Amino acid sequence: MKKMLAVLLSVFMVLSLTAIAEEAVEITLWTFPVGGWSKSEVVDEILANFNEVHPNIKVTVQYLDYQSGDDQVTAAIEAGTTPDIIMEGPERLVTNWGAAGKMLDLAELWTEEAQADINAKSPAIVSACKSPDGVFYEYPLCMTTHTMTINKQYFEQADALKYLDEETRTWTTDDFVSACRALRDAGFIPGIVYCGGHGGDQGTRALAMNLYSAKFTNPEHTAYTMDSEEGIKGLTLLQDMVKEGALQADPAIVAGDEIALFCNGTAAMSFCWNAGAAETNKASLADNVTSFPMAFPSDDGVPELCGGIWGFGIFDNKDEAKAKAAVEFIRFVCDDVEQGPKSVYATSFFPVRESFGDIYAGTDKEDRAEFAIFLPFLGDYYNVTSGWTVQRAEWWNLLQRIFAGGDVAAEVAVYIENSNASIK
């Protein structure tokens, strides 16, 4: 009888533990518009796949945009109603909310295998996802390099294709200037430096930096450094090109407006492009526009491109069960050998895991491989520098002052002083 009772007790304990393990948990995911992750029909399919493996975890999704998303998150933090999971990049997850103590450490996801696989793609990805003291606040899913693009038809008509290397998609600063002058002389608007806000500012930063190989910050990400000789020289060149009509500057528009002007044939190039933009704007290209993505021009012909890294973070909502469920969701979405590549495919960007290989070959998005040529040009992910939000506002205000005729060195000094004063 005692043995029977012991057996029954053991069975009861096992069943109880199983019930606890499978207890229903509801978590929330907020996602910024990272490719197809902004579309409910795409995310619903991912959730269905997740629930086949974890039927006890219900995920409710809220879709954010870049106009009001930051304000929504700030309001949620103040009200104590933050989501369990949020999808975006290191500048928000690590530098902003992580540094403010709002995010959980995701070290358990960063196994030796994961670090080795992601590091094989780029060490910059690994370093971008952790704080200066080594705490991982983001687990990445996908990445890309931000490029520019030209209208190949206009370049042909202006006899300007000779100024670029079509095979490597690179060009020198001198050739960029020559191409812009040729476009101007042929009656085209070569390009428009937008500076009406921070939208798409990765394009104007990369343009100004690469012209003379300037560094946007120091290697330690503790100071903004565009007041270097190279930085001032690049900004001065842009000012001079605007003065001579080889470029235009518009303080009333941001990148979205500039992209529209490229797509409708108004401008011969866009400074804000990547694989996602190519897909989003494919149907908007006018008949006289053939997009040909290019790296930013540089004095030595070897560009350093800004990168985009997107992944997941978990807010510290003081709920262990929800935190564990959130980890399982991220692990499935990012690491599962079948679902991981599908999750990346939905973004139209590239895997952070080297082992995933070419996820676009033989698919409807096969033309995304066109952007793979730019991945080796990924530069330092300086977006994690403290004071990033202040710096972004200072940057477009700097451009406005320069293109209004301000002294470049003096205006850059103001930008540097204000930006570095915000670093904690």
C-alpha positions in Angstrom: 0.0 0.0 0.0 2.8 2.4 0.9 4.5 1.6 -2.4 1.2 2.3 -4.3 0.8 5.6 -2.5 4.3 6.6 -3.3 3.8 5.8 -7.0 0.5 7.7 -7.0 2.2 10.7 -5.3 5.0 10.7 -7.9 2.5 10.6 -10.8 0.5 13.4 -9.2 3.7 15.5 -8.8 4.7 14.9 -12.4 1.3 15.8 -13.7 1.3 18.9 -11.5 4.6 20.0 -12.8 3.5 19.5 -16.4 0.4 21.6 -15.8 2.5 24.3 -14.3 4.9 24.2 -17.3 2.1 24.4 -19.7 0.2 27.1 -17.8 -1.2 29.7 -20.2 0.9 32.9 -20.4 -0.1 36.0 -22.3 2.7 38.4 -23.5 2.7 41.5 -25.6 5.0 42.4 -28.5 5.4 45.9 -29.8 7.2 46.1 -33.2 8.5 49.1 -35.1 8.0 48.8 -38.9 10.9 46.4 -39.7 10.0 45.2 -43.2 7.2 42.7 -43.2 7.0 42.8 -39.4 4.8 45.8 -39.8 2.1 43.7 -41.5 -0.3 41.7 -39.4 -0.7 39.0 -42.1 3.0 38.3 -42.0 3.3 38.4 -38.2 0.2 36.3 -37.7 1.8 33.5 -39.7 4.9 33.7 -37.5 2.8 33.5 -34.4 0.9 30.5 -35.7 4.2 28.7 -36.2 5.3 29.7 -32.7 2.0 28.4 -31.2 2.5 25.0 -32.8 5.5 24.6 -30.6 4.3 26.7 -27.6 0.5 26.5 -27.6 0.4 27.9 -24.0 1.9 31.2 -24.9 -0.4 33.8 -26.4 1.3 36.8 -28.1 -0.6 40.0 -28.6 1.0 42.4 -31.1 0.9 46.2 -31.4 2.4 47.9 -34.5 4.3 51.1 -34.0 5.5 53.6 -36.5 8.5 56.0 -36.4 6.4 59.1 -36.1 4.8 58.3 -32.8 6.4 55.0 -31.7 9.0 56.5 -29.4 6.4 58.7 -27.7 4.2 55.6 -27.1 7.0 53.7 -25.5 7.9 56.7 -23.3 4.3 57.0 -22.2 4.2 53.3 -21.4 7.4 53.5 -19.4 6.0 56.4 -17.4 2.7 54.6 -16.8 4.3 51.2 -16.0 2.5 49.5 -19.0 5.5 48.6 -21.2 5.2 45.6 -23.4 7.0 42.4 -22.7 8.9 42.3 -26.0 9.9 45.1 -28.3 11.4 44.9 -31.8 13.9 47.6 -32.9 17.6 48.4 -32.9 20.4 48.9 -30.5 20.1 52.7 -30.4 16.8 52.2 -28.7 17.0 48.9 -26.9 20.6 49.3 -25.7 21.5 53.0 -25.6 18.2 54.4 -24.6 16.0 51.9 -22.7 18.7 49.5 -21.6 20.9 52.3 -20.3 17.9 53.6 -18.4 17.5 50.3 -16.6 14.3 49.3 -18.2 15.4 46.2 -20.1 16.3 42.7 -19.0 19.7 41.1 -19.5 19.4 38.6 -22.4 22.7 36.7 -21.7 20.9 33.3 -21.7 20.2 33.8 -25.4 23.7 34.7 -26.2 25.2 31.2 -26.0 28.7 30.5 -27.2 27.3 29.0 -30.4 25.1 32.1 -31.0 28.0 34.5 -30.4 30.3 32.6 -32.7 27.7 32.4 -35.5 26.8 36.1 -35.3 30.4 37.2 -34.9 31.2 35.3 -38.1 28.9 37.7 -39.9 30.3 40.8 -38.2 31.8 41.5 -34.8 30.1 44.9 -35.0 26.7 43.2 -34.6 27.7 41.5 -31.3 29.2 44.7 -29.8 26.2 46.8 -30.8 23.8 44.6 -28.8 25.5 45.0 -25.5 26.1 48.0 -23.2 29.5 49.4 -22.4 29.6 47.2 -19.3 28.8 44.1 -21.3 25.1 43.5 -20.7 23.2 42.2 -23.6 19.9 44.1 -24.0 19.2 43.0 -27.6 19.1 39.7 -29.3 19.4 40.4 -33.1 17.5 38.9 -35.9 18.5 40.7 -39.1 20.8 43.4 -40.4 21.6 45.4 -43.5 23.9 48.2 -44.7 22.3 51.5 -45.7 23.2 52.6 -49.2 22.3 55.3 -51.7 20.9 54.7 -55.1 21.0 56.4 -58.5 18.7 56.5 -61.5 20.7 54.6 -64.1 18.7 56.1 -66.9 19.6 59.7 -66.0 23.2 58.7 -65.5 23.3 57.2 -69.0 21.7 60.3 -70.5 24.2 62.5 -68.8 27.2 60.3 -69.7 27.9 59.9 -66.0 28.1 56.1 -65.7 31.8 56.3 -66.4 32.3 57.9 -63.0 31.3 54.8 -61.0 32.3 51.1 -60.8 29.2 49.2 -61.7 30.8 45.9 -60.7 31.7 46.8 -57.1 29.0 49.5 -56.7 31.7 52.0 -55.5 33.0 55.4 -56.6 35.4 58.0 -55.4 34.7 61.4 -54.1 36.1 63.1 -57.2 34.0 60.9 -59.4 30.9 61.6 -57.4 31.5 65.4 -57.9 32.1 64.9 -61.6 28.9 62.8 -61.9 26.8 65.4 -60.1 28.2 68.2 -62.3 27.4 66.1 -65.4 23.9 65.5 -64.3 23.4 69.2 -63.5 24.8 70.2 -66.9 22.4 67.7 -68.6 19.4 69.4 -66.9 18.8 67.0 -64.0 18.6 67.6 -60.3 21.5 65.5 -59.2 20.5 64.9 -55.6 18.8 66.6 -52.6 20.4 66.7 -49.2 17.3 66.6 -46.9 17.5 68.2 -43.5 14.0 68.8 -42.3 14.2 66.4 -39.4 16.0 63.2 -38.3 14.1 60.9 -40.6 16.7 58.9 -42.7 19.6 60.8 -41.2 21.8 57.7 -41.6 22.0 58.7 -45.3 23.3 62.3 -44.7 25.7 61.1 -42.0 27.2 58.5 -44.3 27.4 60.9 -47.2 29.3 63.5 -45.1 31.5 61.0 -43.4 32.7 59.0 -46.4 33.7 61.9 -48.6 37.0 62.2 -46.8 36.9 59.1 -44.5 35.8 60.9 -41.3 34.8 59.1 -38.2 31.5 60.0 -36.6 32.5 59.1 -33.1 35.7 57.8 -31.4 36.2 54.1 -31.2 35.0 54.0 -27.6 31.7 55.7 -28.5 32.3 58.3 -25.8 32.5 61.4 -28.1 31.2 62.7 -31.4 34.0 63.6 -33.7 32.8 65.2 -36.9 34.8 68.3 -36.0 37.9 66.5 -37.4 39.7 67.9 -40.4 38.1 65.1 -42.5 34.6 65.8 -41.2 34.7 69.5 -41.8 36.2 69.0 -45.2 33.3 66.7 -46.2 30.7 69.1 -45.0 32.4 72.0 -46.7 32.4 70.0 -50.0 28.6 69.5 -49.7 28.1 73.2 -49.0 30.2 74.1 -52.1 28.3 71.6 -54.3 25.0 73.1 -53.2 26.3 76.6 -54.0 27.3 75.5 -57.5 24.1 73.6 -58.2 25.8 70.2 -58.3 23.5 69.2 -55.4 20.4 70.8 -53.8 19.6 71.1 -50.1 16.1 71.2 -48.7 15.4 72.1 -45.1 11.7 71.3 -45.5 11.9 67.6 -46.3 13.1 64.4 -44.6 14.2 61.1 -46.2 10.7 59.9 -47.0 10.1 63.0 -49.1 13.5 62.7 -50.8 12.8 59.0 -51.7 9.5 60.0 -53.2 11.3 62.6 -55.3 13.8 60.0 -56.5 11.0 57.5 -57.3 9.0 60.0 -59.4 12.1 61.0 -61.4 12.6 64.5 -59.9 16.1 63.7 -58.4 18.7 61.5 -60.0 19.7 59.9 -56.7 18.6 59.1 -53.2 20.8 59.1 -50.2 18.4 56.9 -48.1 18.2 53.4 -49.6 18.5 49.7 -48.6 17.0 46.4 -49.4 13.8 47.3 -47.5 13.4 50.6 -49.2 13.9 48.9 -52.6 11.0 46.5 -51.9 8.8 49.1 -50.4 9.2 51.6 -53.2 9.4 49.1 -56.1 5.9 49.9 -57.3 6.4 53.6 -57.0 9.3 53.9 -59.5 8.3 56.0 -62.6 9.0 54.6 -66.0 12.0 56.8 -66.5 13.6 55.6 -63.2 15.9 52.6 -63.0 17.2 52.2 -59.4 20.8 51.2 -59.2 22.0 50.9 -55.6 25.5 52.3 -54.8 27.8 52.7 -51.9 28.5 56.2 -50.7 31.5 57.9 -52.4 34.7 58.0 -50.5 38.1 59.6 -51.1 39.8 56.2 -51.3 37.0 54.3 -53.0 36.5 52.1 -49.9 33.3 53.2 -48.2 32.3 52.6 -44.6 28.5 52.1 -44.5 26.1 52.7 -41.7 24.4 49.5 -40.6 20.9 48.6 -39.5 20.5 45.9 -36.9 17.1 44.8 -35.7 16.1 42.4 -33.0 14.3 42.0 -29.8 14.5 43.2 -26.2 12.5 42.4 -23.1 11.2 45.1 -20.8 11.7 44.4 -17.1 8.0 44.1 -16.0 8.8 42.2 -12.8 6.9 39.1 -14.1 9.2 36.0 -14.2 6.6 33.9 -16.1 6.1 36.4 -18.8 9.9 37.1 -19.1 10.5 33.3 -19.6 7.8 33.2 -22.2 9.3 36.2 -24.0 12.7 34.5 -24.1 11.1 31.4 -25.6 9.4 33.5 -28.3 12.7 35.3 -29.2 14.6 32.0 -29.2 12.1 30.4 -31.6 11.8 33.4 -33.9 15.6 34.0 -34.2 17.3 30.7 -33.6 15.0 27.9 -34.8 16.6 26.3 -37.9 13.4 26.5 -39.9 11.7 29.6 -38.5 14.8 31.7 -38.1 15.4 32.2 -41.8 11.6 32.7 -42.4 11.6 35.5 -39.7 14.5 37.2 -41.5 12.9 36.7 -44.9 9.9 38.6 -43.7 12.1 41.7 -43.1 13.7 41.7 -46.5 17.1 42.3 -44.8 19.9 39.8 -44.1 20.5 37.2 -41.3 22.8 38.1 -38.5 23.6 34.4 -38.3 26.3 33.4 -40.9 24.9 29.8 -40.8 21.6 30.9 -42.3 23.4 31.6 -45.6 21.6 33.0 -48.6 17.9 33.0 -47.7 16.8 34.7 -50.9 18.1 32.4 -53.6 15.3 31.0 -55.7 12.6 33.0 -54.0 10.4 35.9 -54.9 12.9 38.2 -53.2 15.9 36.9 -55.1 16.8 40.5 -56.2 17.6 41.2 -52.5 20.9 39.5 -53.1 21.8 42.6 -55.0 22.4 44.3 -51.6 24.7 41.5 -50.3 27.6 43.1 -52.1 27.5 45.9 -49.6 27.6 43.8 -46.4 31.5 43.7 -46.3 31.4 47.6 -46.1 29.6 47.6 -42.8 31.3 50.1 -40.6 31.3 50.8 -36.9 27.8 50.8 -35.3 28.3 54.1 -33.6 24.5 54.6 -33.1 25.0 53.2 -29.6 26.8 56.3 -28.4 25.2 58.0 -25.5 23.2 61.2 -26.2 22.1 59.7 -29.5 18.7 61.4 -29.5 20.1 64.8 -28.9 22.8 64.3 -31.5 20.2 63.4 -34.1 18.4 66.7 -33.6 21.7 68.6 -33.6 22.7 67.0 -36.9 19.8 68.1 -39.0 20.0 71.6 -37.5 23.7 71.7 -38.3 22.9 70.9 -41.9 20.3 73.6 -42.1 22.7 76.2 -40.8 25.4 75.1 -43.2 23.2 75.2 -46.2 21.9 78.6 -45.2 25.4 79.8 -45.6 26.9 79.4 -42.1 30.6 78.9 -41.5 31.1 75.2 -41.6 33.8 75.0 -38.8 31.9 77.3 -36.5 28.6 75.5 -37.0 30.2 72.1 -36.5 31.7 73.4 -33.3 28.2 74.2 -32.0 26.9 70.8 -33.1 29.8 69.0 -31.3 29.5 71.0 -28.1 25.8 70.3 -27.8 26.0 66.7 -28.8 28.9 65.8 -26.5 27.3 67.7 -23.6 24.4 65.1 -23.8 26.8 62.1 -23.3 26.4 60.6 -19.9 
